[in-house]
Structures are given as C-alpha cells and as structure tokens.
C-alpha cells in the first residue's frame, strides 16, 4: 500500500497530507531531510547533521538551530497528524513511513509498464530543493553536486526503462521527460530511437529539430555527432548490443578501431623439468603484461584469458577474439650449458605471419630480467613509437629468492579463497623482507587485505588500514605504479570516501590504460558511485582485454545489470561465475526481481549456509553507495528474496 503522506524535495519542497493539503515547513527542515537521506542514509548524529546544515554557526549555535527547527516541525506534526523526524538526545532519523520522492524515483528501473513508469517519472518536479537560498557556500556546493547526480540518474534510468517498455507508452514517457530535461541529449536520442523503431522518421526528425533549436537558443551549441547521426543514418540506429556467447566467453561487442591487441600465450614447457618452478611461466606472462599495459600504443589481453588458451591451437581462438598478435614461447633445456632457453616469436594472427623471433638463454634466477627484455623486444616490433624508455626503466626483482616468494604470493592471490589469500600474503611478506623496495610487492600486499575485507563482508576495519599503508608505500616507491593507485581507490571506496575512490581509480587508469584488472576495478568503483552507464563501458573495456572473463568481472557486470533493471542479463553473467559463492546474495536478489522465486530461494539458502548470521540492515549500513536509492533498491530485492 502506497504511503499517503508525501515529502517532495524535488522542485519546490512541500509536505502533502493524505487529502492533498500542503504543509509548508521551514527551509532548513527540508534541507535537513535532504541531508539525512542523501548523506547519512536517513539516520545520523545530531551534531553531524547540525554542522552540515548550519555550517556558518559555531557547533553550539548549530545544535541550538537544530533544536529550534525540530520544535517548529513538531508543532506542525501535532497540528496535522504526521511525523517527519524521529530524534532523541544524540541521533536524528528521517521517518521511513513518509513517502519520499527521492526514494520513490529510484523505483523507475523496476517499472514494468508504461503507466507505472509515467507515474514515477512525474515525481521529478525539478532540481533538488528548488528555490533554496542562503544555505552557505559548502552546502550550496554539495547541493549542486547532488542536483547533477540526481538529474543524471533520472535521465539514465528513465531512458533505459522507456526503451525497455517501448511502444507508445515509452514514447509518452520520453516526451514528458523531454519537457523535464529539455537539454538532455540522452532523452532526445531515446525518443528519436523509439520513433525510428516505429518507422516514423518524420516524428524523429521533428524531435531532433526541436531539440537542436533549444540547444542553440539556450547554450549556443549544436547536438553531438551521436545524436545527429540518428537522422543522417537511420538504418544504423539500433543501439550497441551485448551478445551472450557460449561457455565462458561472456561478451564481445562490435570492436572499435583502436590500437593493436596482443596476447602473450602461456609458454610451452616440460613440467618434468625440475629446474623451472611450475608457476613461474604464468607469473612471467603477468609481469610482461603489467609492463605493457602502461603503453598507449598497444593493448594487451589479460593473463587470466591468456593462460586459458591452448598454446598448441590458440591462433584460431585468438582470431575469434579479434586479437591482432600472439606471442608464442617455449622453455627447454639449453644443451650447451646447464641453463634454460626460451624461444619467442611474435605471430600476426591474420595469415599466421611470424613478425619477429628470438631466443634467450637464462637461469631461473634471471627470469625477470630476461622477460623484461622480451617485453621490450615485442614492443619494438609492434610500433616505432612505443614508449621503450618507460619499459626500459621498469624495476625488476633483484633477489632470486624474493622473486620466488613474490611469484608464489601472486599465484595464491588469484583466487577468492581466504586461506589462499592469507598464504599468499605470507609469501609476499617474505619477499618484502628480502627486497623491501619493490612497489609490486607492496601493491599485492595491499591487494591481499582488500580482498580479505571483501570476503569477510567488511567486518574488520583494520584490514583497510593495513591495505592503505601498503598502497601508499607502493606509490612512494614508484609513483607511476597504476596498481598501487588502484588499491588506494579500493581502500577509499570501502572506507566510503567515494570521491577519493574515483580520483585514485582515474589515476590508476591513466597510468595503466590497458590494464584489464584496473579497468574492471574502475568499473566497480563507478558502479558504487551510481554511474552505471560509465561502469558498464569500463567493464566492457576490461572484458575486451580479458575475454575469458574472471569471476570478479562477471560479478561486477551482473551487479551493473541488476541496478539497471536488466534481470535476465544479470543472471546470465552471474551464472557464468566459476565460484558463485561471493555473489549468491546478489543472485538471489536478481532472481527474485525476475520473478524466479524458486531459483531465488535456492541461492538464498546457499548464501545463508555460508553466512548464517547475515543481516540485511547491518549489511546495508556498510554498503558504500553514492545514491541511497540504490541501497533501498538492493535492500528491497534482498527482502523480496527472503533475507532478513
């Protein structure tokens, strides 16, 4: 049953009773409600809220102002029979029985028919706290930021729902949205797309011309090429499509024209050779890959995918993944000495042309140096303008024993198994003790604590502190280490510093623009910042570089689809995870929203076997998410799935 008392914070704020009577509160009461919902998840310390809303006052005066605002509101509550705030001597909470437009508008993504979608879209009456003034410079800046975010989320979610519903109902919703957001190209394109789907080119052109005229008149700009192209090339109008591939190949999109793609195939080796540790070859490939990801002139397929390709028959699969070059190698005894030899060749996948080949003799203790030379050789052969100086300056492990522990540690960190994570950390500590000035060791130590934090559902905050210390040390050792900034970004995210997390992840992606794992974590960070469109673009970039997607990628992709209301696609991604245990709660929530209650129950029971004391409210209080409507949405889905 829908609540009858509503609080409107979008547009001119007003509280309405069941009979439609408008109750006008003080401006600060509306500001207080907005801050409680958007900044504090509806409950906070009185002092924290007071300092936020009355920023120009002393702490004592701010608390006095808060008490006066609450007293005035309580007088209206007694007069009209409603309760907006629940406060005691230390805490204040927004009453959840009040129907709040900010919360309701988050349900747009779940709308299943045009009538419900039109009702929800109608709740957007303008910018947050429209007409508010004299709120202080810091509060005003916060308000501007929230207004932009709310508008972007409304446009994105409304457009996606309208395109999903389609038909005349979708057109009616988008027409309304075009009056609410008259300068939104996203809304304009969606409305044009629906008209074109209905073979109504005249209506599409009319929408475009009206939008173009508004844009020129208001901001003196022309529509973007993406919008204009819908009119010039209507036969190309279908949006980019995600294709479900068989087995573990989760997605391939139409490949954009960009730099050459290279995959380093696993070296062929005789595993009976006692002189070469079993895990050395895949670790060396990852070392080379990490170095090459710093280059902007080529993109490198991630080791997770590379190591699953059969080096005997990989070229056909390489071409299927639209990879331009494959690097083949073979490790064998060097009969002229007691060392090993590695033969390397660079093969152009189209035509199987051997572009470059060489052979190196090395001992296992020399492996890092040999492979960095190997990486430089590949880079020099691919393009004249490769940043070889940067590659040549890369540090390598100087201590053979330290390197062995490092490889073993990294090998264990590839899983989402807590005992393996801890074993890996032990090896990394040994490596650091032997060679303390290696950024890569510090980054991986930071990673180990971040992963443990996730696996333990954020139950121990000291893990984040330790991760931050190691990541900061990695940056101090090597300021150009993108993986170190990635770990700083993850720590900031789980510490609920969402702006800091975006800043660190942006730096990581700038330093390692073709590092698939960095892009995947950037996608997850964008999703936690409620920017699901950008998040999906990043995770698709990561999967292009790592087409046999690791579980973490699929988990992130499934979560993005979930928040965008695309249940079937979310389930498809999540069900392809090899180890589904970390994502079982999400899978139960997705299945419930898709109406597959038996499947949802199965996932819920499996999740509770692993974590029998799981509590929705406690979990939600720790969830780092920019838009509280996303948290509400997830909570509702979990409750629908049967969690408590």
N, C-alpha and C positions, 0 to 999 in steps of 0.2 A: 504493500500500500504506500502510495507516494505521500510524503510529508506535506502538510498543508501550510505550515509557516515557513516562509522562504526569506533568505537573505541574499539580496542582489548586490554584488560587489563589482560587476562588470557594467560599465556605463555609470550613470548617476546612482550612487549607492542608495538603497532603501530596504527596509524590512517590511514584508507584507504579511498580514494575518490571513486566516483561512477565508474570511469573507472579502479579501482584496483590500482591506483598509491598509493604508500606508502609514508606517510609524517612522518618523524621522529621528534618527539617533545623532549624537554628536559626531563630527567628522573624525575625531580621534577614536571613537568606538568602532567605526568602520575600518580605520587603519589598524586598530588592534586586532580585529577579526582577520584581516588580510594577512597580517604578520603571523598570527598564530597558525593559520592554515598553511601558508606558503613557506614560512621559515622554520617553524617549530613543530610541524606535524600535529597541530591543534592543542598541544599541551606544553607548558614551559614554566620556568621560574618567573615569578612576578618581576623580580629585579631585572632579568634579562629582557623581558618584553618592554618594561618601562624605559630602560636605557635606549632601546631601539626606536620607540615611538616618540619619546621626548628627548631627543639627542642633545638639544641645546641646554637642557637643565642639568643641575647637579644630580647625583644619584638620589639624594634625599628628596629633592623637589620633584624628580621624575616619579618616585614612588607615591608622593602626595597627589600628583596629577592623575596617576593611575587610579588611586582610591576614589578621587572625585568623579572620574569618568564612570567607574563601576557603580558608584552611588546613584548617579544620574540615570544610568541604564537600568538599575534595579527598580527605580521609581517607575519607569515606563513598563518594565516587566510586570510589576504588581498591578499597574493600571490596565494593561491589555492582556495579561494572562499568557505570557511566554517566558522562556528562559534562554538567554543567549550565551551568557558566560557562567561557568561554574568555577568559583575561586575559593581558596582557603588562605591561610596566613602566608603560605610560601609559593603555591602553584596557582596557575590560572589555565582554564581549559575552555575550548570552544565547544558548545553543546552539539553533539553529533545528531541529535534528533531534528535539528533545524535543517531544512533543505537549502544547501548552499550551491549557488550557480557554478562556482569554481569546481566543486566536486562533481556535480551533475554533468557538466560539459565534458568531463573525462570519459563519460559513457558513450560518446559518439562512436568510438572504434568498435563497439559491440552492437550498434544498431543493426537490426536485421530487416527492417522495412523502411520505406520512404517516409511514412507518417511519423514514426518514432525519431528518425533522423532529423526530419524537419522541425520537430518539437525541440530537440536538443540543440540544433543549430540556432534556433530562435532565442536561446538563452544568452547568446553573445550580443549584448546590447551596447558594446563599445569597450574602450580601454579600461583597465583596472582602476578603480577609484576615480572615475571620470570627474573632472572639475575640482579635484582636491588641490589645495594650495597651502603655502606656509607650513610645510612639513619638515623643513630642514634639508640642507644640501645632501647629506649622506642618505637620508630616507628617500629623497627625491631621486637620487641616482639608483638606489635599489628598486624604486618603483618603475623607473624607465626600463631597467633590465627585465623585470618581471613582465612588464607590458609587452615587450618584444617577444619574450619566450612564449607567453600565453597566445599571442597572435599567431606565431609560427606554428605552435602545436595545434591550434584550432584549424588553421588553414590546411595543414598536412593531414590531420585525422579526418576532417570533414571531406576533403577531396578524395582521400582513399576510400572512405565509406560510400560516398556518392558514386564513384566509379565502380565500386563493387556491386552496388544496387542497380545502377544503370537506369535505362529507360526514361520515361517522362518524369518519374519520381526523382531520379538522380538529377535530371536537368532542372527541375523545380528547386531542389535544394541548392544547387550550384548557382542558379540565378539569384537566389536570396543571398548567398554568400558573396556574390559579386557586388551587391549593394552594401554589405557589411565591410568588405575589404576591397574597395573599388580599384586599388592599385596593385593587387596581388596577381602576379603573372601565373602563379601556380593555379589559382582558381580559374583564371581566364583560359589557360591551356586545357584544364579538365573539362570546362564547359564546352569548349570548341571540340574536344575529343568525343564527347557524348553526342554532339550534333553530327559529327562526321560518322560516327558509328551508325547513326540513323539515316545516313546518306543525305543529310540536309546541309549541303555545302553552303547554301545561302545564309542559313542561320549562323553557321560557324564564322563566315566572313563578317556578318553583322556584329557578332560578339567581338571579333578581333578589331574591327574599325572603331567600335565604341570604346574599347579598352585603349587603343592607340591614341585616340583623341584625348581621353582623360589623362593619359601618361604625359603627352606633350603639353597639355594645358597646365597640369599640376607641377610637374618636375622638369619639363623641358627635355625629355628623353624619349628614345624610340624603344619599342619592345625588343627583347632579346632575339637572337637568331633561332633559339629553340622554339620560341612562340611563333615567330614569323614563318618558320619552315612548315608549320602545320597547314598554312594557307597555300604556300608555294608547291608543296609536295604532299597532297592529301593521301596519296596511295602509300606513303611511308609513315602514316600516322600512328600505327599501333605502338604502344609503349614498350620499352625494353622488357624482355621476358626472361623469366628464370625457368630453366628446363630441368626436370628431375631426371637424373641419369641413373642407370642401373648400378647395383652393388654399392661400393663406397665412393663413387665419383659423384659428389653431391651436386655440383652445379658447374656449368660452363655458360658464360654469356657470350654474346657476339663480341669478338675480340676487337678492342680499339687498336688503332695504329699507334704503336709506341715502340720503345727500344727492343733490341733482340732479347729473346728469352733463352736462358741457358740452364741445363740440368746437369749436375755432377752425379753420374751414376755410381753405385757402390763398386769399389774396386774388386775385381776378381782376386781371390787369394786362396791358398791352400790352408784350410783351417787346421790341418795336422802339423803345420809349421809351428813349432814351439817358440820361435823367436819373435813372433808377432802376436801381441795380445788380441783376443777375439774382437774386443770393442774398439780397437784403435782405428780401423778403417772408417766406420761411420762417424766417429768423432772428428777425424781429419776432414771429412767432407763438410761437416758442420763448421769447422774452423775456416775453411776456404770460403764457404757460403757467407759467413758473417762478414768476412773481409770484403767480399764482392758486393754485398748489399749497400755499401757506402757509395758505390758508383751510381751516377745518374745515367750513364751511357749504356747500361745493360740491366736486365732484371734476372734474378736467379731463383730457380724453383727451390722451395724449402727442402731441407734434408728429410723431413718426415715423409714427403712424397717420393723423393729420390731414392730413399732406402727401400721402398716397397716395389720398385721397378726391377725386373729381372734383367741383369746386365747382358745375358745371352740373347735376349729377344726384345730389348727395350725400345728399339728405334720406331717400331710401328706404334707403340703406345705414346712415345714422345711426339710423333706427328699428330696423333689423335688429340693430344693436349695443346696443340698449336705451339710447340716449343721449337725454337729455331736451331739450337745447337745442343749436342750431347757430348759430355766428356766421359770417355771410357778409360779405364786404367786396370792394370794387372800387377799384382805383387807376387814376386817369385824370388827364390834364392839367386844370388849372384855367384855364379860358379867360379869367377876369377878371384873372389875374396870370401870372407866369412860374413859379408853383409847381405842386404836385400836389395832388389832392384824394383823400381816401379816404372812401367811403361805407360805413357799417357798419349792419348790422341783426341783431338777435337774434331767432331764429325758434324757436318751440316745435315740436319735431318732430312731435308728435301734433296733427294738424289744420293744420300749417304756419302757425300764427298768428304774426304779427310782433309781438313783445313790446316791442321798443324799436328805434329807428333814429336815426342821427345822421350828420353829415358833417363832416369836418375838412379844412382846407387846411393843407398843410405843405410844407416843403422837405426833401430827403433828409437834410440835416444835423439837422433837427428830429425825425426819425422816432422816436427813443426816447421823447422827451417826449410826443409825440402818442399813441404806443401805450400808454404808462403811463396817460394819461388815458382812453384807450379801455378799458383793463382795469378801471379804477375805475368807468367807466360800466356795463360789463357786471355787475360785482359789485353795484353799487347796484340794478340792475334785477332781479337774481335773488332777493335776500333783504334784508329790513330790517336783519338783524343781522350782515351781512357786516363783516368787520374792515377797514373802509375806512381807518381810521387807519394800519394797518400797510402797506396798499398805498400810501397817500399818502406814506409815509416812505421808500419804496424809492428807492435811488440810481439815477440814470440816467447814461449816458455823457455827459460834458460836452464832450468834444473830438470833433468830427465825424470827423477823420482817424483818431483812436484807435478810434472805434467801427467804422469800416470795416475796419480790421485785425482787430479783435475778431470781427466777423461772418465774415470770411474764415477766421480761425483756427478758429472753432467749426464752420464748414462742413466743413473738412477733417478735423476730429476725429470726424465722424460715421461714418467708415469704420474697418475693421480692416486698413488698408493702411499699412505702415510708412512709405513715402515721404510719403504724405499726412499722416500724424501729424506727421512732422518739419516739413513745410511749414506745417502749422497752428501748430506751436509757434513757428516763426519769426515768423509774423504776430502771434501773441499777445505775443511779446516786444516787437515794435514798438509794439503797443497799450499795453503796460505802461509802456514808456519815455515815451510821450506822456501817459499818465494813470495814474500809479503807485498811486493809492488806490482801485482798483476790486477788490472781493472776487471778482467774477465772473471777471475775467481771471486772478487768482491760482488760483482753483479749476480753471479749464480748463488752466492750465499744469501744475498737479499731475496732472490727469487725463491729460495727454499722456504724462507719464513713467510713470504706472501702466499705461497701455495698451501702451507700448513694452516695459515689463517683461514683460507677459503674452506679447506677440508674440515676444519673444526668449527665452522659456522661463526667465526668471529668471536670465539669465547675467551680468547686470551690477548689482550691489547699489547702485552709486552712483545708479542711476535712482530707487530707493526713497528715498534720502536727499534727492534734489532734489525729489521729489514731496512729501515730508513738509514741507520748508521752505516750499514754495509754499502748501500747505494750511494750515499754521499761520499764515502771513501773512494768508491769506484770513479765517481765524477772528478774527485780531487786528483786521482792518479792519471786519468785520461778524460779530459773534458769533451772529447769527440766520441765517446762511447755511447751510442744510442741506446744500448740495452740498459745501461745504468739509469738513464733518464726514464726509460720505460718502468723500471722498478720504483723510482721515485713517484711516478704517476700512479702506479698501483697502490702504493702506500697512501698517497694523498686521497685517492678515491675511497679506500676503505676507512680512512680517517675522516671521511665526509667533507673533505676540502675539495669540492667539485671543480672550482675554478683552478686551483693548483694542479689537480689531476690533468685537466685539459692542457694547461701550459706545459707540463712535463712531457705529456704524450706528443704534443705538437713538436717539441724539440727532438724527441726520440725519432719521430718520423722524418724530420728534416735531416737528421744525421744519418739515418739508415732508411732511405726512401723505398728500398726494395726488399726490406726485411719482413718476411711474411708474418712472423710472430709478433713483431712490433705493430704492424698494421692491424692484426687481429685484436691485440690488447687495446689499441686505439679505438677500434670499433666498439669493444665492450665499454670503454670509458664514455664514448659518445652516447651509447645506449643508456648508461646510468645518468647521463646529463639530459636524457629525454629527447635527444636529437636522433630519432630512429631512421630518418631518411639518410643522413650522413653516415650513421653507423652501418647501415646496410651497404652503402657504397664502399666503405672501408673493408668490411668483412669479405665482400666480393673481390676486392683487390687482393686481399690475403689469400683467398682460395684460388685465384688465378695463378698465384705464385706457389701455392701448395695444394694442387688439385685433388690429391687424395687426402682430404681434409682431416686433421686431428680432431679428437673429441671436443677439445676446447672451442674450436672454430664452430663446430656443429651446435654446441651448447649456446654460444653467442648468437648464431644465426637463428636458432629456434626461439630464443628469447626475444629477438627483434621482431620476428614474425608474430609472436604472441602479443606483444604490445601494439602491433599494427592490426590486430584482429584477424590475422590470416591463419586460422587454426590448423587446417589441413597441411599447409606448408610447414608450419611449426612442428607438427607431429612427424612429418616426413623427415625433417632434418634431425630431430632428436632421436628418432628410432634408428638412425644410422650410426649412432654412437656405439663404439665397441664396448665401452664400460658406461652403462647408463646410470649407475648408482648416484653420482653427484647431481644429476638432473631429474631424478624421479619426482620431486615435488612439482617442478615446472611441468613435467609430462602429465602428472595428474591434473594440474590446473588447466592445461591446454585441452586435454581430453574432456574435462567437464564442460568447458566453454563450447566445445564442439558437439556437445550432447551425447558423447560416448561414455555414459556413466559406468558401465561395467569395466571398460578399459581404465577409466579414471580410478575406480576402486582398486583395481589390480596394482596400479602404480602407487597409490596411496599406501596400501598395506606393505608393499616392498619398502617404501620410504620409511615407514614407521618401524619396520624391523631394524633398519639401520640406525634410526634416531628416535627411539620410543618416547622421549621426553620433549619432542618438538612442540613448540607453542607458537601460534600464528602471531599474536600480539608482540611477544618478545622478539621474534624474528623480524617483524616489520619495523620495530623500533631501531634495528641495526642496519636496515637496508639503505645504502646510500643512493638516493634518487633525487634528481632535480625537481621534478614535478610531483607533488604529493598526490595528485590524481592518479598517477601511475601506481603508487603504493596502494591506494584504495582499490584500484582495479585488480591488482595482484591478490590482495587480501580477499576480495570478494570471490575471485576464482578459486583460491585455496579453500575457502569455506564451502563453496559450492562442491568442491571435490571431497569434502568430508573432514578436512583438517579442523582442528580447534585450537 
